């Protein structure tokens, strides 16, 4: 009889006893996890130091004795391969942004839905498997007024973390359609930067910048690759069959619609001359925002290039 696959270890850190027990019960019932619990950050740190490594640490942010940010810092120091998911009771909690910048993989907002809990923990376990050992965290800086730049290792997981990072800023300011358009655009262009720009070379980095204006949000995505000739971009929708055959003949995967789909859902898309930087803009708020085109005093995005590889 084959041996059962070992269960993934999850540490649930939550000072609300009822909520902690509920999350433990939900995770335990799946049969996939070995669930350990801690009533606050100090107890969590003691368990992390005393027990064998956890695959996932699920931690509330606001707790007595030691909060979630302290737990996150301890995990990153002692067990960098462990995935960390934060829990917050506040939709505009700035500490969530700090946690995502400092190594948290994801976050959940209270009240936590069972389906979201299970999906998030499953994703955290899977991402932990996929991340190469020794990968660093996001580096966040603000050198140009109104612009935040994030530098990260060239890996798909960091594109997803960037999504989570910036979503905290515009979560309450946009319609669901606008937010979905932005998610799709960043995913397409960000993955292009990793796959086609940096050729999935973990030694290279991607730079993701954003600025939220009163009427629009602007993103800049840059890789360290050689770029490409944007003049040679073809519209795959004009002859889909020929497009597919051309990609297969050149050894490329199916796809190639990313850039053109992004052009339809974003209001502006601009490439650098070299083709390794892409600037994306989305107008928000009301139908006339695009015509008004109001901007703050810091007009231009930081100098640099923008790429959208082979989408």
C-alpha positions in Angstrom: 0.0 0.0 0.0 1.6 3.4 -1.1 2.5 5.8 1.7 0.2 8.8 2.1 1.7 12.1 0.9 2.9 14.1 3.9 0.6 16.9 5.0 1.7 20.5 4.6 2.2 22.3 7.9 0.2 25.5 8.5 0.5 27.8 11.5 -2.6 29.9 12.2 -1.8 32.9 14.3 -4.9 34.8 15.6 -5.8 36.3 19.0 -9.6 36.1 18.4 -10.1 32.6 19.8 -13.4 31.9 17.9 -12.0 32.9 14.6 -8.7 31.0 15.2 -10.6 27.8 16.0 -12.9 28.2 13.0 -9.9 28.6 10.6 -8.1 25.7 12.2 -11.2 23.5 11.8 -11.8 24.5 8.2 -8.2 23.7 7.2 -8.1 20.5 9.3 -11.2 19.1 7.6 -9.5 19.2 4.2 -7.2 16.4 5.3 -4.3 18.1 3.4 -2.8 20.1 6.3 -1.2 19.6 9.7 -2.6 22.7 11.4 -0.9 24.3 14.5 -2.3 27.4 16.2 -0.9 30.3 18.2 -2.9 32.9 20.2 -0.6 35.8 19.4 2.6 36.7 17.7 4.9 35.9 20.7 3.5 32.3 20.9 3.9 32.0 17.1 7.6 33.0 17.3 8.1 30.4 20.0 6.5 27.7 17.9 8.5 28.7 14.8 11.8 28.4 16.7 10.9 25.2 18.5 9.2 23.1 15.8 10.1 21.9 12.3 9.5 24.4 9.5 6.0 25.4 8.5 4.9 25.5 4.8 2.5 28.4 5.5 2.1 30.9 8.3 -1.4 32.6 8.4 -1.2 35.6 10.7 -3.4 38.4 11.8 -1.8 41.8 11.8 -3.2 43.4 14.9 -2.4 41.3 17.9 -1.2 41.8 21.5 2.4 41.2 22.6 3.6 40.9 19.0 1.7 41.8 15.9 1.7 40.2 12.4 4.5 42.4 11.1 6.8 41.1 13.8 5.8 37.5 13.0 6.5 38.1 9.3 9.9 39.6 10.0 10.8 36.5 12.2 9.6 34.1 9.6 11.6 35.8 6.8 14.7 35.7 9.1 14.3 32.1 10.4 12.4 30.3 7.6 12.6 32.2 4.3 11.0 29.4 2.3 7.8 29.6 4.4 4.9 31.4 2.7 3.2 34.0 4.8 -0.4 35.2 4.5 -1.6 38.2 6.5 -5.1 38.8 7.8 -6.5 42.3 8.3 -9.8 43.7 9.6 -9.4 46.9 7.6 -9.7 47.3 3.8 -7.4 50.3 3.8 -4.8 49.0 6.2 -1.4 50.5 5.3 0.3 47.8 7.2 -0.8 45.3 4.6 1.1 47.2 2.0 4.2 47.1 4.2 3.8 43.3 4.7 3.4 42.7 1.0 6.6 44.7 0.4 8.5 42.9 3.1 7.8 39.4 2.0 4.1 38.4 2.7 2.7 36.4 -0.2 -0.9 37.3 0.1 -3.6 38.7 2.5 -7.1 38.0 3.5 -9.7 40.6 4.8 -12.1 39.8 7.7 -14.6 38.4 7.7 -12.7 35.6 6.0 -14.7 33.5 3.6 -14.1 29.7 3.8 -13.6 29.5 0.0 -11.1 32.4 0.0 -9.2 30.8 3.0 -8.9 27.5 1.2 -7.9 29.0 -2.1 -5.3 31.3 -0.5 -3.7 28.5 1.5 -3.6 26.2 -1.5 -2.0 28.9 -3.6 0.5 29.8 -0.8 1.6 26.1 -0.6 1.9 25.9 -4.4 3.9 29.2 -4.7 6.2 28.0 -2.0 7.0 24.9 -4.1 7.6 27.0 -7.2 9.8 29.7 -5.8 13.5 29.1 -6.3 15.6 29.0 -3.1 17.2 32.2 -2.1 14.9 34.6 -3.9 14.8 38.1 -2.3 11.9 40.3 -1.5 10.4 43.4 -3.1 12.5 46.5 -2.8 10.3 49.6 -2.6 11.5 53.2 -3.1 10.1 56.6 -4.0 12.6 58.8 -5.8 10.2 60.8 -7.9 7.2 62.6 -6.4 3.9 60.5 -6.6 5.7 57.5 -8.1 6.5 54.3 -6.2 9.0 51.9 -7.8 9.3 48.2 -6.8 12.2 46.1 -7.9 11.9 42.3 -7.7 13.6 39.1 -8.8 12.4 38.0 -12.3 9.8 35.5 -11.2 6.1 35.2 -11.9 5.3 35.2 -8.2 6.5 38.8 -7.8 4.2 40.0 -10.6 1.3 38.6 -8.5 2.7 40.2 -5.3 2.9 43.5 -7.2 -0.8 43.1 -8.1 -1.7 42.7 -4.4 0.6 45.6 -3.4 -1.0 48.2 -5.6 -4.6 46.9 -5.2 -4.5 48.3 -1.7 -4.3 51.8 -3.1 -7.2 51.8 -5.5 -9.4 49.2 -4.0 -12.2 51.6 -3.0 -11.7 54.1 -5.9 -12.6 52.0 -9.0 -15.4 49.9 -10.4 -14.9 46.1 -10.5 -14.5 46.3 -14.3 -11.7 48.9 -14.0 -10.0 46.8 -11.3 -10.3 43.6 -13.4 -8.9 45.4 -16.5 -5.8 46.5 -14.5 -5.3 43.0 -13.1 -5.3 41.5 -16.6 -3.0 44.2 -18.0 -0.4 43.9 -15.3 -0.5 40.1 -15.5 0.0 40.1 -19.2 2.7 42.7 -19.4 4.4 41.6 -16.2 4.6 38.0 -17.3 6.0 39.1 -20.7 8.7 41.0 -18.8 9.7 37.8 -16.9 9.2 35.3 -19.7 10.3 37.1 -22.9 12.2 40.1 -21.5 14.4 38.4 -18.9 13.9 34.9 -20.4 13.1 33.7 -16.9 16.7 34.4 -15.8 16.5 34.6 -12.0 19.6 36.7 -11.9 17.8 39.5 -13.6 15.2 41.8 -12.2 11.9 43.5 -13.1 11.0 47.0 -12.1 7.3 47.8 -11.6 6.2 51.4 -10.9 2.9 53.0 -10.3 1.3 56.4 -9.7 -2.3 57.1 -8.7 -3.6 60.4 -10.0 -7.1 61.8 -9.3 -8.4 60.7 -12.7 -6.2 57.8 -13.7 -3.6 55.3 -12.6 -0.3 54.8 -14.5 2.0 51.8 -14.4 5.6 51.4 -15.7 6.9 47.8 -16.2 10.6 47.3 -17.1 12.9 44.3 -17.6 16.6 43.9 -18.1 16.3 42.1 -21.5 17.4 43.2 -24.9 14.0 44.5 -25.9 12.3 44.0 -29.2 11.2 46.0 -32.3 7.7 47.3 -31.5 7.3 48.2 -35.1 7.1 44.5 -36.0 4.2 43.8 -33.8 1.4 42.2 -35.7 -2.3 42.0 -34.8 -3.0 38.3 -34.3 -6.8 38.8 -34.6 -6.4 39.6 -38.3 -5.4 36.1 -39.2 -5.4 33.8 -36.1 -4.5 30.7 -38.0 -1.4 32.2 -39.6 -0.5 33.7 -36.3 -0.6 30.3 -34.6 1.4 28.6 -37.3 4.1 31.3 -37.3 4.5 31.0 -33.5 4.7 27.2 -33.7 7.3 27.3 -36.5 9.5 29.6 -34.4 9.2 27.4 -31.3 7.0 29.7 -29.3 4.1 28.7 -27.1 0.5 29.3 -28.1 -0.7 32.8 -27.3 0.7 36.1 -28.4 -2.5 38.1 -27.8 -1.4 39.8 -24.6 -0.2 43.1 -26.0 -3.3 43.5 -28.2 -5.7 42.5 -25.4 -4.0 45.0 -23.1 -4.4 47.8 -25.7 -8.2 47.2 -25.7 -8.6 47.3 -22.0 -6.2 50.1 -21.1 -6.6 53.7 -22.3 -2.9 54.2 -23.2 0.1 51.9 -23.8 3.5 53.3 -24.7 6.7 51.5 -25.4 10.2 52.7 -25.0 12.3 52.8 -28.2 14.3 49.7 -27.1 11.0 47.9 -26.3 12.0 46.7 -22.8 9.7 49.2 -20.9 5.9 49.6 -21.1 3.9 52.5 -19.7 0.2 51.7 -19.2 -2.6 54.2 -18.2 -6.2 53.6 -17.1 -8.6 56.5 -16.6 -10.9 56.1 -13.7 -13.9 57.7 -12.0 -16.2 58.9 -14.7 -16.7 58.9 -18.5 -15.3 62.3 -19.1 -12.0 61.7 -17.2 -10.2 60.7 -20.4 -11.0 64.0 -22.0 -10.1 66.1 -19.0 -6.8 64.3 -18.6 -6.0 66.2 -15.4 -2.5 65.5 -13.9 -0.7 66.7 -10.8 2.5 68.7 -10.9 4.7 65.6 -11.4 3.9 65.2 -15.1 6.1 62.5 -16.4 6.9 59.0 -15.1 10.4 58.3 -14.0 13.0 58.2 -16.8 13.5 54.7 -18.2 12.2 52.2 -20.6 9.2 50.0 -20.8 8.8 46.5 -22.3 6.1 44.2 -23.3 7.9 41.2 -24.8 6.2 38.6 -26.9 2.8 38.7 -25.2 
